[in-house]
Amino acid sequence: MRDTEDAPLYDRFGWQSSLEAFSRSEPRVVRLRLQKFVTDASAEQIRAWDQSILWLQRECRELEVRDVGAREYTAILEYELPRDSRRPDVIVLERGCVAVLELKGALHASQAAIDQTMGYARDLRAYHAACADRSVTPALLVRGGGPTPVERDGVYVVGPEGLDALLESLSADGAPIVDAEEFLALDAYAPLPTIVQAARELFHRRELPMIKRARAATDPALRYISEIAREAARTRTRHLVLLSGVPGSGKTLVGLQLVHAHWLDEISVPRANGRMMPPAVYLSGNGPLVQVLQHALQDAGGGGRTFVQAIKEYVRQHSRPGRPVPPEHLIVFDEAQRAHDAERVAHVHGSEVGLSEPEHLIEFCERIPEWCVLVALIGNGQAIHVGEEGGIPLWHEAVRRSPRAAHWTIHGAPAFAEVFRDLQGATRWHSTLSLDTEIRFHLTPRVHQFVAGLLDGLAPGTLRSWADELHDGGHRFLVTRDLESARSYLRERYSDARFARYGIVASSKDKWLPKHGVDNTFQTTKQLRVGPWYNADPSDSQSCCRLQTVATEFSSQGLELDCALLAWGSDLLWTDGRWSIEFAGTNRPRLKDPLTVRKNVYRVLLTRGRDGTVVFVPPEARMDATYGRLLAVGVRELRSGEGTGKSYIARTPSTPEPEHPQS
């Protein structure tokens, strides 16, 4: 292994060497290397490096005295996670262990700093090949920490003088030292992409780098549907595929990969003029999702519209006089559980009541020459608006009412067999078409299960155990009654993450939130430009990261943030041991089951954050029981001051400031 002095300056870290070489290098040389790597480092950051390098070198020398073998460890400073912008301050590669160190100048550890440090370790465990089957230990170093590490939320909190002993304790006797070249390989770290990142990758490269565990969750369904498409082309048949799953299980990623599969070009049928048409299209009734993806891809040409289309426009185009033939053979319809019934379609298009969206799509597909596959992506429990409560029965009716019903083969999870039992055509039920692993949340299990239990009124005991499991895995459900503390927590936690997106979400039905600083009024939220809200740089006034503008359930379903700030409203309150919508007002749309739909709204809002959700409950007496319910089921309290990044235990003027690490 070469030290930094002999190796080229890589573009993934500021400094890399053996621990011995680092501890004996001229501090100014180390700082200049860091400064060359982090070209936009502020004067404050440079001063912090000057202080921290001296302190770190002293601790490394003390570790070498305690353990001679530690000289061969690797020290990496300012390591930038590939395909990411985050940089843990220090990584030490030990015997069988990767230590992730975050240095803070605060006197005590804030919740945001702890969660930021935990996030580094969690992602290295989940996405870094060199960390597989190895211990990855996060440690937060603060001025007020003692010499003995204290574990808090899975992170060791320790003072400067305790680092050498901590590093010694982490090393696994007899295990080989983690290899630096293996760790620093560019392809070693492959994080799960967001929907927007996946769209960009697929649009430009037609390939999607994904981690093995995420592929394990989604690849069986992708292969299964791919084989259905090949069979359809070979046998000249028509197929409806119902791919269902819990929120965050990868349905959208499967759909995106299907419509960009290069092999579709090989099995498409040329039209009468000999032209090859686009083989697939991705449709969504989720207007904001369409806008966000089109905005993200607008530089690729066509305003991004060649990638994803709104179902409303697709229906209008193919139902006009002349009955144009769809050019595609494979159609993916996202959020298909929200497909509009006939009455809603008539309202949206300003026409007489005719066909539902599923009926339109079935009829369109029957015009496609020779073969077609219609893939409906079905999310569980996400009907949030009038006209969306039909669900799976709408798809059954669409096939049943077709004059060519016997020509269709229906594929889906076994749970759908009963609904489609009376159809004339063939049916095939397979568990592969039900996705039950939540990959959106960094492979942390039970997010959907916990949220469902919370909204279904499950007893606190079981929910607390699930909440503990989520917290231990790095997923955060936090609650506060101080809106500014929630904002400060998010700003501090993602201060080093240029590509992170966090923002305020709230129910569109609440009427009390504006007086508490959350403007979710109709007149304001209808003007939200969702493309820039999700995609713009955090410094942009339209960015969600400004934590000013609000996205409702209609602007957030099917999309995701790294962390959501959910402002809990008056439209769903815990009262007398149950959820109630009594205070939601009387001006409601015509819903068959308004309470279930309102729970679905909060189901959506509570599952937008990949890292977690910070819930703000307004400090009003009528909200006390709701706040109590969240605490009772295991949601952690974010205490006022813990998200500020500042010391929340006052330092007296007479207390000298010790030499300390900063970041």
N, C-alpha and C positions, 0 to 999 in steps of 0.2 A: 504494500500500500504506500502510495506517495503522499508526502506532506504537501500543503498548499504552496510552499516555496518552490517546489519542483514541478508542480502540476499546472496545467493551464487554468485560467480563471473561468470556471464554469458559470453558466448563466442561471444556476438553480440555487446558489448559496453565496454568501459573502466570504466565509472562511471554512476550510476543512483541513484537518490535520490530526495526527495522533494527539492524545491528551498531553503527553510529555512535550511535544513540539509547541503546542499552544501555550502551555504554562510557562515556557521559557522564551517565548518570542517577545520582541520589543512591542509594548502596548500600542505605540503609535503606528507600527506597521499593521497590526491587526485592525486598528480603527480605520486606517486608510483603505484597507481591503474592503471593509464593510461599506465605507463611504463610496467607493468606486462601484460597488454592486447596487446599493440603494441610492440612486442618483438624485432623488428628490428629498433626501433626508434633511430635516429641519435642524436649526441650530440647537434646539432642545434635545433632539435625538442624538446628535453628535456628542453633546455634553454627557448624556446618559451612557453612551458607549464608553467614553473616557473613564467614567466612574465604575461602570460594571466590569469592564475588561480587567482592571486591576484586582477587583474583588474576586472575580471568577478564577483568575490565574492563581491567586493565593489559595483558594479552596481546592483547586486541582493539585497543587503541590502538596497540600496536606493529605489529600486522598492517596497520592503516590507513596507517601510515608506509611500510611495505614495498609496499603495494598500495592506492592511493587508491580503486580501484573496490570494495574490500572494504567500504566504508562502506554500500553498498547491500545487502549480504548480510542475511539474516534470522537473528536469534538467538531460539531458543525454549527456554525452561527448564521443566523438569518437564512435558514433553509426555506426556499419558496416552494410550496406544494405545487407540483405540475398541474396544469390546467386550472390553476387557482391563483389567487393573489396573496393568500395568507402566509405569514412567515413566523413560525415559532422562534422565539429568541435563541434558544440553544437546544440542540439534540446531542445526547451522548449515547454512543453505541457501545454497550457493555457486553459482558458474558451472558448471552441468552436474553438480553433485555435492551429495550430502547427507552431511554429516559427523555421526556419532553419537558423542558423547563421554560417557564414564562416569568420574566422579571418585571416587577411593578414597583414604582416609587411611592405608592400609597403606604400609609402606616399599617393598615389592616386590609384583609382580603375582602373585596366586594363580591357580591353574587355574580355580577357580570364577568369579573376577572376569573372567578372559579369556572364558570361555564365556558368561557372562551378557552381556557386551558384544557378542560375536559373535551371540548370539541376537537382540538388538535389530536388528542390521544384516540378518541373514538374513531375519527376518520382514518388515522394511520392503521388502527386495528382492522377496520372494515375494508379499506381500499388499497393498502400497500402490501405488495407481495412479500417484501422482506420482513414484514411484521407478522405474517401468518404464523400461528402456533408459537408466537413469542410474546413475552410480557411487554406491554407498552404502558409505562407509568407516567402520569402527569404530575408535575410539581409546580406550585406557585410560590415564588419567593417575594416576601414583602418585608418592609423595614421592621415592623412590630412583631414578626414571627419569632418564636423561641428557637433554641437549638434542637429541640425535639420535634420532629414533624407531627402535625395533627391532621388526621384525615377528615376532609369535609366534602361531602357530595362526590366521593371517589377521587378527590384531588388531595395530594399532600401539600399542606401549607406549612412553610418553614421559614425561619429567619436566615440571614446570610451565613452566620457561623455554623449552621446545621447542614449545609449542603454536602460536605465531604462525607459525613456519617450516613446521610441518606443514600448517596450514590453507592457507598460501600454495601449497604444493606440490600440494595436492589440486585446486585450481581448474583448470578446463579453459579455456584461452585461446580466446576467440571464442564460447564457448557462452553461452546466456542463463542468467541467474540463476533458479534454481528458484523458482517463484511460491509465495508464502506462502499465499494464499487457496486455491490448488489443493491444497497440501499439507495444509492444516488442514480441508478439507471433510470432513464427518462420514462420508460414504459412500466416501471415498477408500481407507480401510483396511478390508478384508474378510477376516479370517483364516479358515482352515479350522476348522470347529467340531469339537469332540470328539463322540463318539457321544451322550453325555448332553446336551451343548448342542444338538445337532441335534434330539434327541428333544423337548426343551423348545420349541424354535422351531417345529417342525412341529405339535406338539400344540396350541399356543396360537394360531399364526398361519397354519398350513398353507403356509408358505413358508420357504425355507431360503437365507439369503444365503451365497453361496459365491464363491470367487475364480474368475476365468476359467480358469486353468490346471487347477484341480481339476474344474471343470465339463467342460472339454475331455476329461478322462479318464473321466468317468462319464456324461455326458449322452447319448452315443450309445447306450449300453446302456439307459438310462432311456427314451429315445424308442422304441427298438426294442421293448421289452417293453410299453410303453404302446400301441403299434400292435397288438401281439398281442392285448391285452385288448379293444381296440375291434373287431378282427376276430372274436374269439370271441363277443362280444355280437351282432355283426351276422349271423354265420353260425350261431350257436347250436352252438358246438363246444367241445371240451375240449383244453387245452394244458398240457403240462409244460415249464417253462423252466428250464434248468440254467445259472445265472450263476456262472461260476467266476472265480478270480483269486488272485493272491498275497496274503499277509497285508498288510493296510493299504492295499489298492487301492480301497476305497470300496464294497465289496459291501453292507455294512450300510447305508450312506447311501443307496444306490439302493433298497434294500428299504424303508427308512423313508419315502422320498419316494413310493414306489408306494402304500403303504397309506394315505397321507394325500392322495392326488390327488383334488381336488374333482370332477373330471369323472367319477369312478367313480359318483357319485350319479346321474348322468344316464343311465347305461346299466344300472343294476341293475334286476332284475325284482321287482316287488312280489309278496309272498307271498299265499296264499289269503285272508287276512283283510284284504288291501289295505295292510298295513303295509310301509313301507320299512325294510329291515334294514340293519345296518352293512355296507358294501360290501366291506370288506377287514379282514384280521387279520394281525398280525405274530406268528409263533410262533418259539419257540426252545427247543432242548433244553439250552441253556446256563443252568442255574438262576441262577448269580450275575448274568449279564447281565440276566435278567428281574427279579431283586431290585433291582439297581442302578437300572434304568430306572423300575421302579415306585416306588422310594423317591424318586427325583428328581421324579416327577410326582404324588406323593401329595397335594399341595395342590390339584391340579386336580380332585379328586373321584374316587370309586371306588377309592381307594388306588392309583391308577395302573394298575389292572388292565384298564381299557378300552383302554389303549394297546398293551400287549404281554402275551402269555399264554404260559405254559409248555406245551410240547408234551405233557408227561405229563398235565396236567389236560385238555387239549383231547382227547387220545385217550380218556381215561377218560369224559369227558362224552359224546362222540359214539359210543362203542361200547357204551354201556349199553343195557339192554332198551328196546325201542321205537324204536331207531335214529333218534334225532333228526336232522333235516336241518340242516346247517351254515347259518347265516344269510348267510355271506359268498359273494362270487363270486371274489374274488382272495385267495389265501392265500400269504403269504411265510413260508418256513421257513428260518431262519438256521442257520448251522453244519450244513448238511444233510449234509456229508461225515461227520459224527459220528452220523448217524441210527442208532438201535439196531436190531440184527437181532432176529429173532423170539425167540430164547432170552433176550436181554437184556430185551426188552419183557415177557416172561412173568415174569422175575425182579423187575422194577421194579413190576409191577402185581399180583404175587402170583397169577398165573393159570397155566393150562396153556399150553404153547407153541402159539402161533397165528400171528399176522401180525407182520411187521416194521413199524416206524414208516412207512416209505414205502408199504407195502401198505395200512396203515390210512388214510393220507392220500389215496391214490388211490381207495380205496373210499368215503371220506367225500365226496370231490369228485364222484363219480358220482351222489350223491344230490341235488346242488345243481341247482335248476331251470335248464334251458336251456343255460347256459354256465358255464365256470369256467376260471381260470388258476391253476396251482400253480407258484410260483416257488421253486426250491431254490437257496439261496446256498451255493456249494461253495468251501471254502478248501483250498488245497493243503498236504498234509503236516501235518495237524493232528489226526489220530486219536491220542488220548492215554489211552484207557481200554479195558478189556475190553468187547466188544460193539460197538466203533466201527470195526472194521477192514474192514467190508464195503464202504464207500465207494460209488462210482458203480455197481458191479454190483448193489447192493441196489435201486437205482432202476430198473435194467433189469428185474430180476426182478419188481418190483412191477407194472410195466406189462404185462410178458409174461404174468403169471398172472391178470391181470384178465379176466373174461369179456367186457369191452368194450374190449379192447386195441386193436382196429381203429379205435375212435372217437377215439383220442388222437393228437395231433400233438406230437412231441418237438422242442424247440429247444435248441441248445447250441453250444459251440465245436467246431470241426472235430476236435479231439483225441478227442471222445467218439463219433465216428461208428462206429468199429469195435465198441465195446461194444454199441451199439444196432442193429447191422446186420440182425438177424433179426426185428425187430418187424413186426407186420402193418400198423400205422398209418404215417402220413407222418412223415418226419423232415426237419428243416431245420437246417443247420449254418452258423454265421456267426461270424466272428472278433470281431464286436462284443460277443459274450457271453463273452469272456475279457478280464478286466481285468488288465493287466500293469504299470500305473504305480502306484508306491507313494506315495499322497498322504498317508497317515497321518504320514509322517516329513517333513512340511514340504517335500514334493516333492523330497527328497533321494533320488537313485536308488541302487540296488544294496544296500539294507539286507537285503532278503530274499536276494539273490544271495550276499552276503557271508556271511550266517548259514548258508545252505545249504552253501556251500563249506567253512566251518569245520567243520560237523557231518559232511560227507561225506568229510572227510580230504583236501581239495584241497591241493596243494603250496603252501608259504608264499609263493612269489614272486608268483603271481597274486593271492592274497588280500591281500598287502601293498599292491599297487597299488589294489585296490578300497578297502581301509581308508584309504589316503591320500585317495582321491577323496571318501569319506564325511566324513573329518575336515575337508577343505578346504571342504566344503559346509555345515559346522556341525553335523553329526551326530556325537555322541561315543560311542565305545566305549572305556571306561577300565577299568583293572584295578588292584586293590590287595590287599594282604594284611593291611591294617589296617582293620577294620570302622569304627572311629571316624572315620578319615579320610574314608571314603566318606560317612558320615552328615554330617560337617561340610561336605563339598563340596556336598551337596544343599541343606543349610540355607542356606549362603551364596549359592549360585547363584540360589535362588528366594526370597531374602529380601524382594524387592520385588514378588513375584508372588502376590497374595492368592488368585487362582483356580487357581494351579498345584497339581498333585497329583503327589507322588512317594512311593514306598513300597518296602518290602522284599518281594521275591518269591523263592520257592525251590521246588525239587522236593519233592513229598510223600513221595518214596521214600527220601530220604537219612536216615541215622541218626546222623550225626556232628555236624551243624550246631548242635544245642542246646548242646553244650559250648563252642561258639565264640560264643555270644550270639545265636543265631538259632533261635528256638523254632518249628520246623516240625512238631512232633509232632501226631499225629492228634487227640489229645484237646484240644489247644489250637486248632488251625486249624479244627476242625469248629464251634467256637463263634464264629468270626469273623462279625461282622455286616457283610456286604459293602456294603450300601447306605450306611451311615455311613462305612465305610472309604474308599470312593471319593468320597462327596459332602459329608461333614461339613466344617465349617470347620477349617483347620489347627490351631486352638487346642483343638479338641474331643479328648478323650482317645481316642475311637474312630477318629480320622482316620488315614489312612495316613501323613500327613506327620509324625506323631510318631515314625516309624521304629522302632517297637517290635513291633507285631503283624505277622504274616507272611501273605501270600496265596500259595497254591500255584497250580499250573497250572490246577486246577479252579476257582479263584476269580479267575483273571485272563484265561483264554482268551476272546477276543471283546471284551475291555475294554482300556482303555489308560490310561497314566499319562503325564505330561510327561517323567518320567525314572524308570527302574526301578533299584533296587539289587538285583542278582541275587546271592544267596549260592549259589555253586557247590558242589554236594554231592559225596558219595562215590559216588553212583549212576551217574555217567558220568565216567570218568577216562581220560585219555590215557596209554596204556601201550604201549610197544614200537611206536610209530608208528601206533597205531590207537585208536579209542574202545572202551572196555570197560565192561561192567556187572558184572564179576566180584565187586566189593565191595558190591554192592547188597543182598546177603542172599538167602535162599532162599524167603522167603515172598512169592511173586509171584502176581498173578492169572493166569488162564489166557489167555495171549496167544499169537497165532500167530507173531509176530515181535517179541519183547520189546526187542531192541536198537533197531529202527526206532521203536517206540513211545517208548522213552526219549529218542532223539534228537528226536522230535517234541515231547516235553515241553520240552526246552531250546530248540527252535525257537520255541515259544510264549513262553517266558520271556525270550528274547533280543530279541523284537520287540514288547514291550509299551510301550517308551518312545518317545514322539514325538520328543523331543530326543536320546535316546540311552540308554545303559545303563552303569552302573558295576558291574563284577563284583568281588565279594569272594571271593577264594580263600583258605580257611583256611590259616594258617601251619603246615602239617604236612608232613613229608617226603614222605608218600605223594601229596600234591597238587602237588609241585614240577613234575612233568612237564606237568600240566594248565596250570599257571601259565606254564610255558615255551612251551607250544603257543599260548596266547593272545598272548603277546608276539611270538612268531615270525611270526604272521600279520598283525601290524600293530596290535593293540590297544594303546593308549597306557598307559603306567604312570602312575598317580596317586600321586605320591610323598607319603610321610607328611609332613603339615604343609601341603600345598598346598590343602587344602580348608577350612582353619580360618578364613580371613578375617583372620588375624593375621600379623604379620611372622614369617617363618620364617628370616630372617637377623637375628640378634640385634643390637639397637642399643645401642651402648655409652653409658654415662651422660655421657661427655664430648662426644658428638656432638650439636650443636645441632639442634633441629627447625626446618627451614625453613618459611616460609609455604607452605601447601600446600592443594590441594583435598581435600575429603572428601565422603563421602556416607553 
